[in-house]
Amino acid sequence: MLEELGARFDLVVEAVSGFGGRLDALRDEIFGQFAEVGGQIRFLSEQIAENRKGISALRADLSAEMIRLGEAIGATRVEFRDQFAAVAAERASGDGGAATADVMARSLTTSREELSREMSETTKTLKREIATSAELAAKRLGVELKATNKSLANLARKFDRFDDRITVQTRDQDQRLRKIERKGSG
């Protein structure tokens, strides 16, 4: 009877140690999957940081362009004031007031048209650059999100399979123990 109990005990130990080995393998697989997800999260974080740097560079370029436009507008204002003051002085002195006023009016119209055209071109260029940059950033982020979602879906499937395997192995182990118990009692 002791031999039979010893044999049963050996079978139980063998079954439990086999189950433990499978659990260790599954645990290692889960840790590997977590490491993979962690790597992908790090990759996404780096991409987000890179996109932020690109946006900062675009803001700096936009700020520089705005400063350049402000300087051009300021220079035009100063030029206009100088020309206006010159016309006013000529009118006051009475020398060629009508001709000078005519020249000044044409000059002002030309300057205004040129400034308007430059501002329009610069605005269009900036809008195109901003739209292109935003579109590229959105595409990159979309691709990265798709890859992350795919990885998370794969991980979810692996967890489901892991859960199924654990359930099956637990049932198998229970059946083995019941068989051992039945043999021992029979």
CORRAUR-V952936 format. One record per residue. N is the residue number from 1. SS is DSSP state (H for helix, E for strand, L for the rest). Layout:
n=N ss=SS
n=N ss=SS
This chain:
n=1 ss=L
n=2 ss=H
n=3 ss=H
n=4 ss=H
n=5 ss=H
n=6 ss=H
n=7 ss=H
n=8 ss=H
n=9 ss=H
n=10 ss=H
n=11 ss=H
n=12 ss=H
n=13 ss=H
n=14 ss=H
n=15 ss=H
n=16 ss=H
n=17 ss=H
n=18 ss=H
n=19 ss=H
n=20 ss=H
n=21 ss=H
n=22 ss=H
n=23 ss=H
n=24 ss=H
n=25 ss=H
n=26 ss=H
n=27 ss=H
n=28 ss=H
n=29 ss=H
n=30 ss=H
n=31 ss=H
n=32 ss=H
n=33 ss=H
n=34 ss=H
n=35 ss=H
n=36 ss=H
n=37 ss=H
n=38 ss=H
n=39 ss=H
n=40 ss=H
n=41 ss=H
n=42 ss=H
n=43 ss=H
n=44 ss=H
n=45 ss=H
n=46 ss=H
n=47 ss=H
n=48 ss=H
n=49 ss=H
n=50 ss=H
n=51 ss=H
n=52 ss=H
n=53 ss=H
n=54 ss=H
n=55 ss=H
n=56 ss=H
n=57 ss=H
n=58 ss=H
n=59 ss=H
n=60 ss=H
n=61 ss=H
n=62 ss=H
n=63 ss=H
n=64 ss=H
n=65 ss=H
n=66 ss=H
n=67 ss=H
n=68 ss=H
n=69 ss=H
n=70 ss=H
n=71 ss=H
n=72 ss=H
n=73 ss=H
n=74 ss=H
n=75 ss=H
n=76 ss=H
n=77 ss=H
n=78 ss=H
n=79 ss=H
n=80 ss=H
n=81 ss=H
n=82 ss=H
n=83 ss=H
n=84 ss=H
n=85 ss=H
n=86 ss=H
n=87 ss=H
n=88 ss=H
n=89 ss=H
n=90 ss=H
n=91 ss=H
n=92 ss=H
n=93 ss=H
n=94 ss=L
n=95 ss=L
n=96 ss=L
n=97 ss=H
n=98 ss=H
n=99 ss=H
n=100 ss=H
n=101 ss=H
n=102 ss=H
n=103 ss=H
n=104 ss=H
n=105 ss=H
n=106 ss=H
n=107 ss=H
n=108 ss=H
n=109 ss=H
n=110 ss=H
n=111 ss=H
n=112 ss=H
n=113 ss=H
n=114 ss=H
n=115 ss=H
n=116 ss=H
n=117 ss=H
n=118 ss=H
n=119 ss=H
n=120 ss=H
n=121 ss=H
n=122 ss=H
n=123 ss=H
n=124 ss=H
n=125 ss=H
n=126 ss=H
n=127 ss=H
n=128 ss=H
n=129 ss=H
n=130 ss=H
n=131 ss=H
n=132 ss=H
n=133 ss=H
n=134 ss=H
n=135 ss=H
n=136 ss=H
n=137 ss=H
n=138 ss=H
n=139 ss=H
n=140 ss=H
n=141 ss=H
n=142 ss=H
n=143 ss=H
n=144 ss=H
n=145 ss=H
n=146 ss=H
n=147 ss=H
n=148 ss=H
n=149 ss=H
n=150 ss=H
n=151 ss=H
n=152 ss=H
n=153 ss=H
n=154 ss=H
n=155 ss=H
n=156 ss=H
n=157 ss=H
n=158 ss=H
n=159 ss=H
n=160 ss=H
n=161 ss=H
n=162 ss=H
n=163 ss=H
n=164 ss=H
n=165 ss=H
n=166 ss=H
n=167 ss=H
n=168 ss=H
n=169 ss=H
n=170 ss=H
n=171 ss=H
n=172 ss=H
n=173 ss=H
n=174 ss=H
n=175 ss=H
n=176 ss=H
n=177 ss=H
n=178 ss=H
n=179 ss=H
n=180 ss=H
n=181 ss=H
n=182 ss=H
n=183 ss=H
n=184 ss=H
n=185 ss=H
n=186 ss=L
